[in-house]
């Protein structure tokens, strides 16, 4: 299943802090897609006013409207770019299956802090929703089936994808803005290395050496995140995927590089499959289909996110 390679690419791609280039040294190269990724049909399409409100689009060849794969890059909501697309799904296979693709950029948490947005995670999550609504508004022009939209992403992008999957529809039918009238709901989501909760108490119980997530709510470090939990419970209820699951939600697929060990410290607590085990338990209790994949996992139907997305987006309900 090449899980280790997927995860290695994910973790090694964690963003470095931006630095001013030293005198005499060239500035870092702009992000670029891997050579194996086809050229987009449309590049740097704007879906909002911010410099990071852009997306790329690949149009699948089809005489009839196509499903869409909507890709949200990882990077802790502090870095990364849409050019990471191929780390979360195989674009050639997706396009060959008659599924179009959109890959988005979004505002980072530090940019949200600078803009005074509270909680900071609201910016990347609502940007993802707005981008999805924008793409749906282009359905006729881009030959898309509005209903069949599946999300994919890794790490923070995986969390964002699950948030879209489980959150109530953000469409505003009475809005004067045609984009805002579009649905933000998904047909499915297939995610890599997802954080399934943003509740520090749950994280600590599942994985004692958890250290991620405080920045989403403007808190510096996990101790402050845990100590400040009571004050941010309304935000957790709104932005933690686990808290949003309801029986009308679409099916999801979670893939991790290592097996779970609930209640034990993890080598990489930010991407542990403990997150997946607990979300799957929760989904099963509520009645939402959740496929969980890790080395040695039982009941695996799809070895990769790409296989799952093709099967799920091409099947009618």
C-alpha positions, -999 to +999 in steps of 0.1 A: +000+000+000+031+022+001+018+038+033+052+046+046+061+066+015+029+086+016+035+094+053+072+102+048+063+127+021+037+142+043+059+147+074+091+157+056+071+184+038+063+203+070+068+240+063+098+259+075+095+293+089+098+319+062+132+335+062+147+365+044+172+352+019+208+360+028+227+384+007+240+367-024+216+338-022+186+332-045+151+334-031+134+300-026+118+287-058+081+291-062+061+259-054+058+236-084+039+205-092+058+172-096+067+163-131+041+134-130+012+159-125-005+169-157-007+206-165-039+222-151-066+232-175-069+265-156-043+280-132-044+305-104-082+310-106-093+335-080-121+326-056-116+355-032-097+388-026-067+375-006-035+366-024-039+330-013-075+327-025-065+308-057-071+274-071-060+252-101-085+231-121-081+200-142-110+192-165-116+155-171-127+146-206-164+137-206-195+144-226-215+145-194-209+164-161-181+149-141-175+143-104-149+165-088-120+158-065-114+189-042-079+188-027-068+208+004-031+208+010-015+201+044+011+221+063-003+227+098-024+256+085+009+275+086+025+266+053+022+244+022+006+249-011-018+234-037+012+220-056+012+191-030-017+176-048-001+143-058+007+135-021-030+129-014-043+113-046-030+102-080-041+129-104-035+109-136-057+080-123-084+104-111-086+122-144-085+089-163-115+078-143-135+108-156-131+128-124-121+165-126-098+180-099-095+214-081-066+221-058-067+251-036-046+275-016-060+292+015-050+317+042-026+305+069-033+308+106-006+335+111-023+356+084-056+351+102-040+363+135-027+393+117-062+401+104-078+397+138-098+366+129-110+345+159-104+317+161-075+318+136-085+284+122-118+299+110-098+315+080-085+283+064-116+263+071-140+289+057-117+296+028-120+259+019-158+261+021-158+293+000-135+277-026-158+247-028-189+269-033-170+288-059-162+257-079-198+246-077-208+280-091-187+271-122-204+237-127-220+245-160-189+262-174-165+235-161-188+205-169-192+194-132-217+173-113-224+195-083-235+166-062-205+144-065-177+163-049-151+144-028-124+160-007-088+148-001-059+162+018-032+155+043-027+165+080-043+199+084-058+196+049-072+163+060-087+179+091-102+207+069-117+180+046-133+162+075-147+196+088-164+201+054-177+165+054-193+168+089-203+205+091-238+216+083-243+232+049-230+268+048-251+277+018-272+308+021-301+304-003-312+340+002-279+356-005-274+381-033-240+364-038-245+335-062-214+317-048-227+319-013-259+302-024-240+271-034-237+241-011-205+234+010-215+197+015-194+167+002-202+134-014-172+118+005-138+125+018-106+105+017-078+118+039-042+111+049-028+115+084-058+134+096-063+150+130-099+140+137-104+162+168-093+196+179-102+190+215-070+188+236-086+167+263-095+140+237-060+142+222-044+138+256-066+108+264-060+091+231-023+100+228-006+112+260+022+130+243+000+151+220+014+185+211-006+198+182-036+221+178-033+251+201-024+275+173-058+268+156-073+288+185-046+313+191-030+294+220+008+289+221+018+254+230-002+223+241-001+231+279-018+264+272-042+246+248-052+221+275-054+247+303-076+270+282-100+243+270-130+254+290-129+289+275-127+276+239-153+249+241-177+267+218-149+270+192-141+233+196-178+224+191-177+244+158-144+235+144-135+200+156-145+173+131-153+147+158-178+171+175-197+176+142-205+141+131-242+134+125-261+106+109-267+125+076-230+129+069-212+114+039-188+084+041-151+091+049-119+072+044-089+076+067-054+063+059-023+063+083+012+050+081+013+031+113-009+010+136-027+025+166-017+022+202-044+040+222-033+056+255+003+053+246+029+079+235+034+080+198+065+087+177+044+111+156+014+121+178+002+146+153-005+120+126-011+089+147-038+064+136-052+068+171-071+097+156-086+073+130-096+046+155-115+070+177-133+087+148-142+054+133-157+042+166-177+075+168-189+073+132-201+037+137-220+047+168-238+074+149-242+055+116-217+072+093-196+049+071-159+053+079-132+031+064-099+031+083-066+019+068-032+014+085-007-015+084-025-045+097-060-029+097-090-052+094-117-048+068-097-028+043-116-025+011-094+001-006-057+002-004-053+038-013-073+070-011-073+072-049-090+038-052-116+049-026-123+082-043-128+066-078-151+039-064-171+063-043-174+092-067-184+070-096-212+051-078-247+064-076-266+065-043 
